[in-house]
Amino acid sequence: MGCHIIKPLFASSASPVLKSERNTYHHGQRPRPRTQNYCTAKRVFWLRNIFAKSTPGTASSAIIPGLEFQLGRRLRMSGRGFKETLEVVTSITVIAGVLLLSGFVVYRSLNHPAESAQVPPAVGAALPALPGYNWGQHSKTLLLVIRKGCHFCEDSLPFYRELLQAERNGDSKAFLISVLPDGEIDATHMLQDAQLDVPVVASFPLQQLHISATPTVVLVDRNGRVEHAWVGEQQAAGRKAILAAIRN
């Protein structure tokens, strides 16, 4: 809503007119919209000018403070409304953030259930034979259980390359095999991109190996029984333990 100027009926012709207003009415343009506080301040300005010229003395001193009081009240009410609006916007933002975070947690738990349960296979548990592989072929077998999309698995790939290098150098008594629940194409691409040249068993249900989380490293003896198991991305102590286990 535009601000209409209250022009005095009995003021002199020399009543002040703002330059922007004079130019606006001269060109016949529509006045620009003003805020409520701006309009209120302008009305008080014109009324102050009127009463100062028409009713000098006590009348002016009594009326003008009342107008200024009303103006200050409007300004305070406007500030209070802004504060309330800001509080509402802040509350909505916080609620939206909580809902977004909750949705992300639910999504991760539904699409990546293996990461939420850190339960290693029990030592001494008998594992089923892997397709195309016999546990008795080597004295020890080291299973690298990973999957596509697991960032802990991706972060562990450099250490797995170190294990492979130890096997090639004769510093390891364990034969490395990678096991993935993903399809053969995805599993092959993942190992190729990681430059991890080890045999791969793809599309294998991890539950059959008593594995509920990735990545998991399992050391298996020639009878197919678990000797050691490490769940998750290993830090320095865990990596040292794995290297010591495959060398004995």
VEXTINU-680571 format. One record per residue: residue in three letters; x, y, z of N, C-alpha, C in turn. Coordinates in steps of 0.2 Angstrom, whole numbers, plus 2048, in hexadecimal, padded with zeros to 3 digits. Layout:
<pts>
alaXYZXYZXYZ/...
</pts>
This chain:
<pts>
met8047FA800800800800804806800/gly80380B7FC8078117FB806816801/cys80B81A80280A81F807808826804/his8028288077FF82E804801834809/ile80383980680683F80A80084380D/ile8008448137FA8498167FC850815/lys7FA8538107FB85A80F7F785F813/pro7FA8648167F686981A7F186D816/leu7EB86E8197E68728167E887A817/phe7EB87B81D7EC88281F7F3884820/ala7F788081D7FF88181D800886818/ser80688981880888E81380A88A80D/ser80B88D80780D88A801814888801/ala81888A80781F88880782088280B/ser81B87E80C81B87781082087380C/pro82587081082A86C80D827866809/val82A86580382885F7FF82F85C7FD/leu82F8557FF8358527FD8378527F6/lys83D8527F483F8527ED83C84C7E9/ser83D8467EC83A8407E88338407E7/glu82F8437EC8288447EB8268497E6/arg82A84F7E68288547E18298517DA/asn82F84D7D983084B7D282B8457D1/thr8298417D682483C7D481E83F7D2/tyr81B8447D58148477D381584B7CD/his81B84E7CC81C8527C581C84E7BF/his81E8487C081E8437BA81883F7BA/gly81483F7BE80D83C7BE80E8347C0/gln8138337C381582C7C581182A7CC/arg8108237CC80D8217D28128217D8/pro8118237DE8168237E381881C7E5/arg81E81B7E78218157E881E8127EF/pro81D80C7F081A8097F681F80B7FC/arg81D80C80282180E80781F80980D/thr82480881182380481781E80781C/gln81B80482181780782581A80C82A/asn82080A82C82480E83182681582D/tyr82881482782A81A82382481F822/cys81E81C820818820820816823826/thr81682082C815823832819828834/ala82082883282482D834823833830/lys82183282982083782581A83B827/arg81483882980E83B82C81083F832/val81483D83681684183C81A84783A/phe81E84683582284C83381D851830/trp81885082C81485582980F85882F/leu80D85383380985683980D85B83D/arg81385983F81785D84381886483F/asn81986483981986A83581386E836/ile80D86B83580786E83580687283C/phe80686E84280587084880A87684A/ala81087584881587A84A814881847/lys81088184180F88783E80888A840/ser8038858417FC8878427FA888849/thr7FD88484E7FB884855802885859/pro80588A85980B88A85D80A88A864/gly80F88886880F88986F80D882872/thr80888287780687D87B802877877/ala7FE8798727FB87486E80087086A/ser80587386780A86F86380E86B868/ser81086D86E814869873810864875/ala80986487680585F878803859873/ile80285B86D800857868806853865/ile80C85686381185386081484D864/pro81584E86A81884886E81384286E/gly80C84386E80883E86D80983A866/leu80A83E86180B83B85A81283785A/glu81783A85E81D83685E81C830862/phe81883086781782A86B814825867/gln80F82786380C82285E81181F859/leu81582385781A82185281E81C855/gly82181D85B82581985F822812860/arg81B81386281880C86381780885D/arg81680B85781680785181C80484F/leu82280885182880584F82A7FF854/arg82880085A8297FA85F8257F485D/met81F7F585B81B7F085981E7EC853/ser8207F084E8237EE8488297E984A/gly82D7EC84E8337E88508317E1854/arg82C7E285882A7DC85B8277D7856/gly8247D98518217D484C8277D1848/phe82C7D58478327D28438357CD848/lys8367CE84E8397C98538357C3853/glu82E7C385382A7BE85382B7BA84C/thr82B7BD84782C7BA8408337B7840/leu8387BA84383E7B784383E7B0847/glu83B7B084D83B7AA8518377A584D/val8327A684982E7A184683279E840/val8367A383D83A7A083784079C83A/thr84379E84084879A843845793845/ser83F79384883D78D84A83B788844/ile83978B83F83778783983E784836/thr84378883684A78683484D780838/val84C78183E84F77B84384B775842/ile84477584284076F84184276C83A/ala84277083584476D82E84B76A82E/gly85076D83285676A832856763836/val85276383B85175D83F84E75783B/leu84975983784575483384A75282D/leu84E75682B85375482585874F828/leu85B75182E86074D83185D746833/ser85774683585373F83785273B831/gly85073F82B84F73B825855738822/phe85B73C823861739821863733825/val86273382B86472D83086072782E/val85A72882D85572382B857720824/tyr85972482085B72281986171E819/arg86672081D86C71C81E86B716821/ser86771682686670F82A86270A825/leu85E70D82185A70881C85E706816/asn86270A81486670980E86D70680F/his87070781687670481787670181E/pro8726FC81F8716F98268776F5828/ala87C6F38248826F08268866F482A/glu8866FB82888B6FF82C888701833/ser88270083587F70183B8816FC840/ala8826F683E8836F084388B6EE842/gln88F6EF8478966ED8478976E784B/val8956E18488956DB84B89A6D6847/pro8A06D584A8A46D08468A26C9846/pro8A46C58418A36BE8428A76BB848/ala8A46B684B8A76B38518AD6AF84F/val8B26B08548B86AC8538B76A4854/gly8B96A084F8B769984F8B169784B/ala8AD69C8498A769B8458A969883E/ala8A669383C8A768F8358A3693830/leu8A769582B8A46998258A369481F/pro89D69581B89C6918158A1692810/ala8A268E80C8A768E8068A4694801/leu8A96977FF8A869C7FA8A86997F3/pro8A469C7EE8A36997E88AA6997E4/gly8AC6937E28B26937DE8B96937E2/tyr8B86927E98BE6937ED8BD68E7F3/asn8C368A7F58C36867FA8C7688800/trp8C56888068C968B80B8D068780C/gly8D068180A8D667D80B8DB67E806/gln8DA6838018DF6847FC8E56887FF/his8E468C8048E968F8088E868F80F/ser8EE68F8138EE68F81A8EA69481D/lys8EA69A81A8E669F81D8E36A3817/thr8DD6A68188D96AA8138D76B0817/leu8D86B68138D66BC8168D16BF812/leu8CB6C08158C56C28118C56CA812/leu8C46CD80C8C36D480C8BC6D680A/val8B76D680F8B06D780E8AF6DE80D/ile8AD6E08078AB6E78068A56E8802/arg8A36EE80089D6EF7FC89E6F67F8/lys89A6F67F389A6FD7EF8967027F3/gly8997087F389570D7F789770E7FE/cys89B70A80189D70A8088A370E808/his8A371480B8A971980B8AE716810/phe8AC7128158B170F8198B570A815/cys8B27078118B570280D8BA705808/glu8B870B8058BC70F8008C2711804/asp8C171480A8C771680E8CC711810/ser8C970B8108CE7058128D270280C/leu8D07048068D37018008DB702800/pro8DD7078028E57088028E8703807/phe8E570280C8E86FC8118E76F680E/tyr8E26F480A8E16EE8078E66ED802/arg8E86F27FE8ED6F17FA8F46F07FD/glu8F56F28038FB6F18078FB6E9809/leu8F56E780A8F56DF80C8F66DB806/leu8F46DD8008F56DA7FA8FD6DA7F8/gln9006E07F99076E07F890B6DB7FD/ala9086DB80390C6D680890B6CF805/glu9056CD8039046C68009096C57FA/arg90A6CA7F690E6C97F09156C97F2/asn9176CC7F791E6CC7F99206C67FD/gly91B6C27FF91C6BC80391C6BE80A/asp91A6C480C91A6C58139136C3817/ser90F6C08139086BE8169076B7814/lys9046B38199026AC8188FB6AC816/ala8F86B18158F06B18148EF6B380C/phe8EA6AF80A8E86B18038E26B5803/leu8E36BB7FF8DE6C07FF8D86BF7FA/ile8D26C07FD8CC6BF7F98C76C57FB/ser8C46C87F68BF6CD7F78B86CA7F6/val8B46CC7FB8AD6C97FB8A86D07FB/leu8A46D07F689F6D67F58986D37F4/pro8936D77F788C6D57F688A6D87EF/asp88E6DC7EC88C6E07E688D6DB7E0/gly88A6DD7DB88A6D97D58916D87D2/glu8926D47CE8996D37CB89C6D97C8/ile8986DC7C489A6E27C089D6E87C5/asp8986E97CA89A6EE7CE8A06EC7D3/ala8A06E67D58A66E47D98AC6E47D5/thr8AC6E27CF8B26E27CB8B56E97C9/his8B06EE7C88B26F57C78B56F87CD/met8B26F67D38B46F97D98BC6F77DA/leu8BD6F17D98C46EE7DB8C96F17D5/gln8C76F27CF8CB6F47CA8CD6FC7CB/asp8C86FF7CD8C97067CF8CD7077D5/ala8CD7037D98D17037DF8D87007DE/gln8D96FD7D88DF6F97D78E16F47DC/leu8DC6F07DD8DC6EB7E28DB6E47DE/asp8E16E17DC8E06DB7D88E06D57DC/val8DA6D37DE8D96CD7E28D36CA7E0/pro8D26C37E18CC6BF7DF8C66C27E2/val8C16C27DE8BB6C67E18B56C07E1/val8B16C07E68AB6BD7E78A56C27E7/ala8A16C27E289C6C77E28956C47E3/ser8906C97E58896C77E68896C17EB/phe88D6C27F088D6BD7F688A6C07FC/pro8846BC7FF8816BF8058866BF80B/leu8876C580D88B6C58138896C2819/gln8826C181A8806BD8208826B6820/gln8846B381B8866AD81B88D6AC81E/leu8916B281E8986B28218976B5828/his8916B682B8906B98318936C0832/ile8926C382C8956CA82C88F6CF82B/ser88F6D482F8896D982F88C6E082E/ala8926E182C8956E882B89A6E8826/thr89B6ED8238A16EE81E8A46F4820/pro8AB6F481F8AF6EF81D8B06EA823/thr8B26E48218B46DF8268B96DA823/val8BF6D98278C46D58258C46CF82A/val8C46C98268C36C382A8C96BE828/leu8CD6BC82D8D26B782C8CF6B082D/val8CF6AC8288CC6A58298D26A0828/asp8D169A82C8D669582B8D4690825/arg8D868B8248D768681F8D1682820/asn8CE6828268C867F8278C1683827/gly8C36898258BD68E8248BA69182A/arg8BF69182F8BD6948368C069A837/val8BC69F83A8BF6A683B8C46A6841/glu8CA6A983F8CF6A98448CF6B0847/his8CE6B58438CE6BC8458C96C0840/ala8C66C58438C16CA83F8C26D1841/trp8C26D583C8C36DC83E8BD6E083A/val8B96E483E8B36E783A8B56EF83A/gly8B36F28348B46F98338BB6FB831/glu8BB70182F8C270482D8C7704833/gln8CC7018328D17008378D6705837/gln8D870783E8DD70C83F8E4709840/ala8E870C8428EF70A8428F0703846/ala8EC70384C8ED6FD8508EA6F784D/gly8E46F884A8E16F38468E46F0840/arg8E76F583C8EB6F38368F16EF839/lys8F56F183E8FA6ED8408F96E6843/ala8F36E58468F06DF8488EF6DA842/ile8EC6DD83D8EB6D98378F16D7833/leu8F66DB8338FC6DA8309006D4834/ala9006D583A9036D083F8FF6C983E/ala8F96C983D8F56C383D8F76BF836/ile8F76C28318F86BF82A9006BD829/arg9046BF82E90B6BD82D90D6B7831/asn9096B683690A6B083B9086A9838/
</pts>
